[in-house]
Amino acid sequence: MKINLLSCDAARPDKRAITKCITEIASNVSDSLAKEFTDILLEGDAVDIEISDKNSASDLRALRKLDIDYEILEE
């Protein structure tokens, strides 16, 4: 499933937690790439990632807990 991470609305976003979440849920994303995606997201730009379908509900829940807005591009 492809999703677009739109923004992070947390008052004080936890960069490490966001990076760890992206590393865990995204397919074929290294720690350094996840860190770069986190920086891009926190600057206000959208990021496209692909997640595996079998854990998608828990992956999306993890994003919501971090106050990350997303949209599903394709399932």
Rosetta blueprint (number, residue, H / E / L):
1 M L
2 K E
3 I E
4 N E
5 L E
6 L E
7 S E
8 C E
9 D L
10 A L
11 A L
12 R L
13 P L
14 D L
15 K H
16 R H
17 A H
18 I H
19 T H
20 K H
21 C H
22 I H
23 T H
24 E H
25 I H
26 A E
27 S L
28 N L
29 V L
30 S L
31 D H
32 S H
33 L H
34 A H
35 K H
36 E H
37 F H
38 T H
39 D H
40 I H
41 L H
42 L H
43 E L
44 G L
45 D L
46 A L
47 V E
48 D E
49 I E
50 E E
51 I E
52 S L
53 D H
54 K H
55 N H
56 S H
57 A H
58 S H
59 D H
60 L H
61 R H
62 A H
63 L H
64 R H
65 K H
66 L L
67 D L
68 I E
69 D E
70 Y E
71 E E
72 I E
73 L E
74 E E
75 E L
